[in-house]
């Protein structure tokens, strides 16, 4: 993991030795996010993308308040998926005009909160149109809405398909013209479209294809819109490498394609800004999960490092967050960087289940009780995507350094 450095055999996070950081926090396990890496990722992304493209942070990837506050000053907008996330975004200082709200099951209370905040609501059903009509009449608040479209295609080679075929997300493309008519009848303030075809993709050609298809679909749907398109959110899908053989995403073709789309939009959708919505890509590589070895066991010749952390804090690293065939996240002994490795080492947690596995038969520096295990690529879908209450073990801390 070349984004992190080491000094005297100890990993550095935020410029601090991991051992000192652990002492500062006062306990393990913990997540640590490197603010300099977050800043550099946004800077590199902006350098590769056309200047007029807007970058949004999909907060569901990591809603830690300090991290959201840091990113709010670097990106152009925040995308939230609940009223709870909305409150964090507002507390972080995000401009309400640049906050959007997506989710297939928004409650009437959440819609009322969104109306009061003045944010953009991505409509995902006919029900939401009628709820907003009633809420606007009751409160006198004006609604800003976009339509989340379930496209008739998917992002090829994506880790998680969010569009194409039957989906709980958005409104099927063929039903959108009718929905747009309802929006006009209800007097809601239409602003644009949101299309999200998939996530965690490392193939630039697949992302380019999905963006092209999304743009063409938006052009067709815009003919039925009750007002000019002001925002076209093309989603994200940018992946990060987790497993052996994977390479970092080549942004060049994506930036060139988006530049061409922005030129086309200047003619076809002259009032529209183009947005990409990224979560994992912005934060995933900037975070580590750290737990401490509490026991070293040998069972029929295999070494098990038993730690004080596990799947209840980091479900994704255990392989139980969408992996079909389990693969190891990158793992290291954080206070023994560069030591001679031993083969066939498994890293497990304290839970009474064989699913509590952070690394299986890996080559790791020889570790003893007290040493620190580091799981890299842990800045996204970590603690809030994990069953923290499972078996009632202590929770993990989080820090931004």
C-alpha positions in Angstrom: 0.0 0.0 0.0 2.2 2.7 -1.3 0.0 5.6 -0.1 1.4 5.0 3.4 5.0 5.3 4.5 6.9 3.6 7.3 9.7 4.7 9.6 11.9 2.3 11.6 9.6 -0.5 10.8 6.4 1.3 12.0 3.6 2.4 9.7 2.9 6.1 9.6 -0.7 7.4 9.5 -1.1 11.1 9.2 2.6 11.4 9.7 2.4 9.7 13.1 3.9 6.3 14.0 1.1 3.8 14.4 2.3 2.7 17.9 2.2 6.3 19.1 -1.2 6.9 17.5 -2.5 3.8 19.3 -1.3 5.2 22.6 -2.8 8.5 21.9 -6.2 7.0 21.2 -5.9 4.8 24.3 -7.4 1.6 22.9 -7.7 -0.7 20.0 -9.4 -1.5 17.7 -9.7 1.8 15.8 -10.1 3.2 12.4 -7.7 6.0 11.4 -8.2 8.2 8.3 -5.3 10.3 6.9 -6.5 13.8 6.1 -3.5 14.5 3.8 -4.4 11.4 1.7 -8.0 12.6 1.5 -6.8 16.0 0.3 -4.4 14.6 -2.2 -7.1 12.3 -3.7 -9.4 15.2 -4.4 -6.6 17.2 -5.9 -5.6 14.4 -8.2 -9.1 13.8 -9.2 -9.7 17.5 -10.1 -6.4 17.5 -12.1 -7.7 14.5 -14.2 -11.3 15.8 -14.7 -12.5 18.8 -16.7 -12.7 22.0 -14.7 -16.5 22.4 -15.1 -17.2 19.0 -13.6 -18.6 19.1 -10.1 -17.4 16.5 -7.5 -19.8 15.2 -4.9 -19.0 13.0 -1.9 -21.4 10.1 -1.4 -21.5 10.2 2.4 -22.7 6.7 2.9 -19.2 5.5 2.2 -18.0 7.1 5.4 -20.2 9.4 7.5 -17.6 10.1 10.3 -18.4 13.8 11.2 -14.8 15.1 11.2 -14.1 13.4 7.9 -17.3 14.8 6.3 -16.3 18.3 7.6 -12.9 18.0 6.0 -14.3 16.8 2.6 -17.0 19.4 2.7 -14.4 22.0 2.2 -12.8 20.2 -0.7 -15.7 18.9 -2.9 -18.6 20.7 -4.5 -21.4 18.9 -2.8 -22.5 16.1 -0.5 -25.0 13.3 -1.3 -26.8 11.8 1.7 -28.9 8.7 2.1 -30.9 9.5 5.3 -32.0 12.3 7.5 -29.3 11.3 9.9 -26.6 11.8 7.3 -28.3 15.1 6.3 -27.8 16.4 9.8 -24.1 15.4 9.8 -23.7 17.2 6.4 -25.4 20.3 7.6 -23.3 20.3 10.9 -20.2 19.9 8.7 -21.0 23.2 7.0 -22.1 21.8 3.6 -24.1 24.2 1.5 -27.7 23.0 1.6 -28.0 24.1 -2.1 -25.4 21.5 -2.8 -26.7 18.6 -0.8 -28.8 15.9 -2.5 -30.8 13.1 -0.8 -31.3 9.7 -2.4 -32.9 6.5 -1.0 -35.7 4.2 -2.0 -37.6 4.4 1.3 -37.7 8.0 2.4 -40.2 8.6 5.2 -42.7 11.5 5.3 -40.6 12.9 8.3 -37.4 12.7 6.3 -39.0 14.5 3.4 -40.2 17.2 5.7 -36.7 17.6 7.1 -35.3 17.7 3.6 -37.8 20.4 2.5 -37.0 22.5 5.6 -33.3 22.3 4.9 -33.8 23.3 1.2 -31.8 20.4 -0.2 -32.3 18.6 -3.5 -34.5 15.5 -3.2 -33.9 12.6 -5.6 -37.3 11.2 -6.2 -37.5 7.4 -6.4 -41.2 6.7 -6.7 -44.6 8.2 -7.5 -45.4 8.0 -3.8 -42.7 10.5 -3.0 -44.3 13.0 -5.5 -47.6 12.8 -3.7 -46.0 13.0 -0.3 -44.1 16.1 -1.3 -47.2 17.7 -2.8 -49.0 17.3 0.5 -46.0 18.5 2.6 -45.5 21.6 0.4 -49.1 22.5 0.8 -49.0 22.0 4.6 -45.7 23.7 5.3 -45.4 26.3 2.5 -41.8 25.1 1.8 -40.8 24.8 -1.9 -39.5 21.5 -3.1 -36.4 21.0 -5.1 -36.4 17.7 -6.9 -34.5 15.5 -9.3 -35.5 12.1 -10.7 -33.4 9.1 -9.9 -33.6 7.0 -13.0 -33.3 3.2 -13.0 -31.6 2.9 -16.5 -32.2 0.1 -18.9 -28.5 -0.8 -18.7 -26.0 -1.5 -16.0 -22.3 -0.6 -15.3 -20.5 -3.6 -16.7 -17.9 -5.3 -14.4 -19.1 -3.4 -11.4 -18.8 -4.8 -7.9 -22.4 -3.9 -7.1 -25.0 -3.2 -9.8 -27.3 -0.3 -8.9 -29.2 0.0 -12.2 -30.6 -2.1 -15.1 -33.3 -4.7 -14.8 -35.7 -4.7 -11.8 -34.3 -2.6 -9.0 -35.6 -1.0 -5.8 -33.6 2.1 -6.7 -35.1 5.0 -8.7 -37.8 5.0 -11.3 -37.6 2.7 -14.4 -36.6 4.8 -17.4 -39.7 4.0 -19.3 -41.9 5.3 -16.4 -40.0 8.6 -16.0 -42.0 10.6 -18.6 -45.2 9.9 -16.6 -43.4 10.8 -13.3 -42.2 14.1 -14.9 -45.7 15.0 -15.8 -46.8 14.3 -12.2 -44.0 16.5 -10.9 -45.3 19.4 -13.1 -48.8 18.9 -12.0 -47.7 18.9 -8.3 -45.9 22.2 -8.8 -42.6 20.7 -7.5 -39.4 22.5 -8.6 -37.8 20.1 -11.1 -34.0 20.4 -11.4 -32.6 17.3 -13.1 -31.7 13.7 -13.2 -29.6 11.3 -11.1 -28.3 8.1 -12.7 -26.3 5.5 -10.8 -25.6 2.3 -12.7 -23.1 0.6 -10.5 -20.1 0.8 -8.1 -16.5 -0.4 -7.5 -15.4 -0.6 -11.1 -11.7 -0.6 -12.2 -12.3 -0.6 -15.9 -12.3 2.9 -17.4 -13.9 1.7 -20.6 -16.9 0.4 -18.7 -17.3 3.6 -16.7 -17.0 5.6 -20.0 -19.7 3.5 -21.6 -22.1 3.9 -18.7 -21.6 7.7 -18.6 -22.3 7.9 -22.3 -25.4 5.9 -22.1 -26.5 7.9 -19.0 -26.0 11.1 -20.9 -28.0 9.9 -23.9 -30.8 8.7 -21.7 -30.9 12.0 -19.9 -31.2 13.9 -23.2 -34.2 11.8 -24.2 -35.9 12.2 -20.9 -35.3 15.9 -20.8 -37.8 16.3 -23.6 -40.5 15.4 -21.1 -39.2 17.5 -18.2 -41.5 20.3 -16.8 -38.4 22.7 -16.6 -34.9 22.9 -18.0 -32.3 20.5 -16.5 -30.0 22.2 -14.1 -28.1 19.2 -12.8 -27.2 15.9 -14.3 -25.7 13.5 -11.8 -23.9 10.7 -13.7 -23.2 8.7 -10.5 -19.9 7.2 -9.7 -18.6 3.7 -10.0 -14.9 4.6 -9.6 -13.3 1.6 -7.8 -10.1 1.1 -5.8 -7.8 -1.9 -5.8 -8.3 -4.4 -2.9 -6.9 -7.7 -4.1 -3.8 -9.1 -5.8 -3.6 -8.3 -9.5 -5.8 -5.2 -9.3 -4.5 -1.9 -10.5 -5.6 1.6 -9.7 -8.2 3.1 -12.0 -6.9 5.0 -15.0 -8.7 8.3 -14.9 -7.4 9.6 -18.3 -10.2 8.1 -20.5 -12.9 9.0 -18.0 -11.7 12.7 -17.8 -11.6 12.9 -21.6 -15.0 11.5 -22.0 -16.5 13.8 -19.4 -14.9 16.8 -21.1 -16.6 15.8 -24.3 -19.9 15.4 -22.5 -19.7 18.8 -20.9 -19.1 20.3 -24.4 -22.3 18.5 -25.6 -24.2 19.6 -22.6 -23.4 23.2 -23.2 -25.5 22.9 -26.4 -28.1 20.3 -25.5 -28.6 21.2 -21.8 -27.3 24.7 -21.6 -28.4 25.3 -18.0 -27.1 22.0 -16.6 -24.0 21.3 -14.5 -22.6 17.7 -14.7 -21.8 15.9 -11.4 -20.0 12.7 -10.5 -20.9 11.3 -7.1 -18.0 9.4 -5.5 -17.7 7.7 -2.1 -15.3 4.8 -1.9 -12.9 6.4 -4.4 -12.5 9.5 -2.3 -12.0 7.9 1.1 -11.3 4.1 0.7 -7.5 4.2 0.4 -7.0 6.9 3.1 -8.2 4.7 5.9 -6.8 1.8 8.0 -8.4 -0.5 10.5 -6.1 -1.4 13.4 -6.5 -4.1 16.0 -4.1 -5.7 18.5 -3.0 -9.3 18.7 -4.2 -10.9 22.0 -3.0 -14.5 21.3 -0.9 -16.5 18.9 -2.2 -20.0 18.5 -1.0 -22.9 16.5 -3.7 -25.4 15.5 -2.4 -28.5 13.6 0.4 -26.6 12.1 -1.5 -23.4 11.2 -0.8 -20.1 12.9 -3.8 -18.0 14.1 -3.3 -14.5 15.3 -6.3 -13.8 17.5 -7.1 -10.1 17.7 -9.4 -7.8 19.6 -11.1 -6.8 16.4 -13.0 -8.5 13.7 -16.1 -8.7 11.5 -18.3 -6.8 14.0 -16.1 -3.7 13.2 -15.1 -4.5 9.6 -17.6 -6.7 7.9 -16.2 -6.0 4.4 -12.7 -7.3 5.3 -14.2 -10.5 6.6 -15.6 -11.2 3.2 -19.2 -11.0 4.3 -20.2 -7.7 2.6 -20.9 -8.8 -0.9 -18.0 -11.1 -1.8 -19.0 -14.2 -3.6 -15.6 -15.9 -3.1 -13.7 -14.6 -0.1 -10.5 -12.7 -0.8 -8.0 -11.1 1.6 -7.8 -7.3 2.0 -4.2 -6.1 2.2 -3.0 -6.7 5.8 0.3 -6.0 7.5 1.8 -6.1 11.0 1.9 -2.3 11.5 4.8 -2.2 14.0 6.9 -4.8 12.1 7.0 -3.4 8.6 9.8 -5.0 6.6 10.3 -7.9 8.9 10.8 -11.4 7.4 7.4 -12.8 6.7 6.1 -16.2 7.7 3.6 -18.0 5.5 0.2 -19.4 6.1 -0.9 -17.0 8.9 -4.6 -16.4 9.5 -5.9 -13.3 11.4 -9.1 -13.9 13.3 -11.2 -11.9 15.8 -12.6 -12.7 19.2 -16.1 -13.7 18.1 -17.5 -17.2 18.4 -18.0 -17.8 14.7 -15.6 -19.1 12.0 -16.8 -16.1 9.9 -14.7 -13.8 12.1 -11.7 -13.8 9.7 -9.7 -10.8 8.7 -6.9 -12.6 6.8 -6.6 -16.2 5.7 -3.3 -18.0 5.2 -1.3 -14.8 4.5 2.4 -14.1 4.5 2.9 -11.7 7.4 5.7 -10.6 9.7 5.9 -12.8 12.7 3.6 -11.3 15.3 3.2 -11.8 19.0 0.6 -10.6 21.5 0.6 -6.8 21.7 1.5 -6.3 18.0 -0.7 -4.2 15.8 -2.5 -5.7 12.8 -3.4 -3.2 10.0 -6.1 -3.7 7.4 -5.6 -1.3 4.5 -8.2 0.1 2.1 -10.5 0.5 5.0 -11.7 4.1 4.6 -15.0 3.2 3.1 -17.9 1.0 4.2 -16.1 0.2 7.5 -17.5 0.7 11.0 -21.0 1.9 9.9 -21.4 -1.0 7.5 -20.6 -3.6 10.2 -22.8 -5.4 12.8 -21.2 -3.6 15.8 -23.7 -5.1 18.3 -23.0 -8.7 17.3 -22.1 -10.7 20.5 -21.9 -7.4 22.4 -18.1 -6.9 22.1 -16.7 -3.4 22.6 -16.9 -1.0 19.6 -14.1 0.6 17.7 -12.8 4.1 17.8 -12.4 6.5 14.8 -9.9 9.3 14.3 -9.0 11.7 11.6 -5.2 12.5 11.6 
